[in-house]
Structure formats: C-alpha cells, structure tokens
Amino acid sequence: MAQNGSLIHVAQGADGTIRVAAGSPVFTHDDVDAPGPDFARSVLDVAGAVLVWPILGEPRPPVAEVHDVGRALEWLWAVYGEPTAAAVHACAAGGGEVSPVPVDLGALAGAAARLGLAHWAARWWPASYTDGIAVLEPDVLGLESAALTHPVPAVVRRLR
C-alpha cells in the first residue's frame, strides 16, 4: 500500500460526490484510478461510499467515491486517517477540491482491503479445469468473508 507520507487528494464532482484518491487530484467517474476491465478491480460497497482497489499492480489505498458524507465520516478516519476525514468534511462544507493531505492509513485499511478482495473472489475468481485453477468452495469463502467482516463493523454496518 502507499506509504504514509504519500498524498491523498480529495475533490468534489459536479454531482456532489466526493472522490478520495492517492496520487490523482482529477475527478473522474469513468475509471476511478483502476485501469483495465471490471474484473481487475476489487469493489466494496460501504456506508456512504464505494471503495475500489486495483487487483493487479502495486497495492495502494482505495479510491473512495463518497455519496453520503455523514455516513462515511463514521469510518473514513479509520481507513484513511484523521487528516483525510477532515479534508472530506471540509470539501463537503466548502465544495470543490481541498489541498492534498498526507496518507495516514488507519487501523481498518488492511482489513477493508482483505474484505474487498474476498468480495472480488466471490464474483471473479478465474476457476479453470484446463489451467489447473481450482474452484473456490462457496461455504469456505462465505465463512472467510464473514470472518473478514467482523473487524470492519464501522465500515460495513448499515450498508442499506
């Protein structure tokens, strides 16, 4: 993942959605900083936002598309750190883009990434008899997902 000390950019789009991304101040809806097809992205629908990580390449903090700032502020600090949560709050209050803030990954960043990867595996695991890639056992994957959900209750509670 990006090292603490890298920069996180926070910007608000024309529709009011706030984008949180490491390394990219540009607000785009089409690619959310994860090039390639959908199966190359790990997506986690969370309270007030959607988190996206690339499956391929260097690990980095997720890109967040925040659509409900009030709900997202309950957990943003635990994933991105307090400076980013404060920047999202300031962006929502003032609109536009705020100055980049240093990455200060919180305690839930790794747990949320692992849960996102479990969701990716449930949707996109490339099982292939010909290539020797075994099918994931649905019961085991369900238990793993439940175990991974346990440490991130602030992120995943009240999803709907």
N, C-alpha and C positions, 0 to 999 in steps of 0.2 A: 504494500500500500504506500501511497505517497507519504513521505516523511513529514513529521511535524516540522513546521518551518516553511513548507511549501505554501502557496497561496490558494485560497478559496474565493471564488467570485460569486457574488450574489446580485442578481438583476431581476427586474420585473418586466414581464412581457405586456403587450398591449391588452391582453385579455385578463390581466391581473395575476396570472400565475407567476410565482417566484421561482427562479431557477438557481440552484446551488451547484457549482461545479468547480473542480480543481483545474486550474490552468486555462480556462476559457471564459472570458468575460462576455462573449457573444451569446445572445439569447436566440435559440432556435428550437422549433418544435419537431423538426423532421428527423433529427438524428441523435439527440441527447448525448453527444460525445461518445457514442459507441458505434463506430463504423462497422459496416457489414450487415448481414441479414439478422432477422429477429432471433434466430436460434443461437446467435453469438452473444446474446445479452441475457443477463440474469435480472429479472424484474421482481420487485416485492411491493405489493400494494399495502401501504401503511396508513395510519391515522393521519389524514390531511395531506397526504402526498404519495408519490410513487418514487421508489428508489431503483436506480439502474446501475449495474456493474457490467463491465466487459468480461466475457468468459475467457477470451484469448488475450494474450499480451500481458503487460506488466500490471500487477494489482494496483488499484488506486481507490480513493474514496468514491462512494457512489455519487452519481448525478441525481439530484432531487428535483422533482417538479412539484412544488408546494401549491396546492389549490385551496387549502384551509389553514391559514397561518396559526389561528388559535389552537387547533388540534395538534398541529405539527410542533408547536413550541413546547408541548409536553415532553417530547423526546429528542428534538433536534440537538439540544445541548449534550445529550448522552451519546450521540453518534458523531457529530461534527465538532463538539466542544462549545463552550460558552461564547467565544468570540463570534462564531458563525451564527449561533442562535440570536445573538444581539444584532448582528448585521441583517438577518432575515426580518427581525422585528422592526428595525429602522427602515428597511426597504419597504415594508408593508405600510409603515406610517407615512413615509415621505414619497414613495413611488420611485421608479427609475432604478438606477444602479448605485450601489454603495462602494466605497473603497474596498479593495481586496483585503481579506483578513488571513492571518496565518492558520494553517491546518493545525488543529489541536484535537486529534481524534479521541473521542470519548470511550468509555468502557464498553459501550454496546456496538461499536463499529464492526469489530470482528464477528461478533455473534450474529448481527444482522446480515453480514455478507455470507456467512455459512448458511443461514436460513434461506437467503435468496438463491444460493446455489442448490439447495435441496429442492426448492420450487422449480428451478431450471431443470434439474434431473427428472423430476416428475413429468415435465412437459416435453423435453427434448432429448433425453438420453438416447444415444445412437446405437441401440442394440442391433447386432447383425450376426447371424449364424455364419455367414460366409467370411466375415472379417474376424470372427472369434471374439466379438464383444457381447458379453452375457447380458441378458435381460435383468433389470433390477427387480428384486422381489417387492411387489406392491406393499405387502404387510410390513416388511422391514423398513422400506422407505417411509411409510406412514409413521412408524414408531420413531424413526430418526427425525422426521420433521416435527413431530410432537415434542421430542426432547430438545430440539433446537429452538422451538418456540418458547419454551419455559424461561430462558434467561432474558428474553426481549419483550416482556409484557407491556412496557410503556410504549413500545413501537407498534405492536400489533393489536393492542386492545381497541375495542370499539372501531373496527375497520369499517363498518357499515352504519 
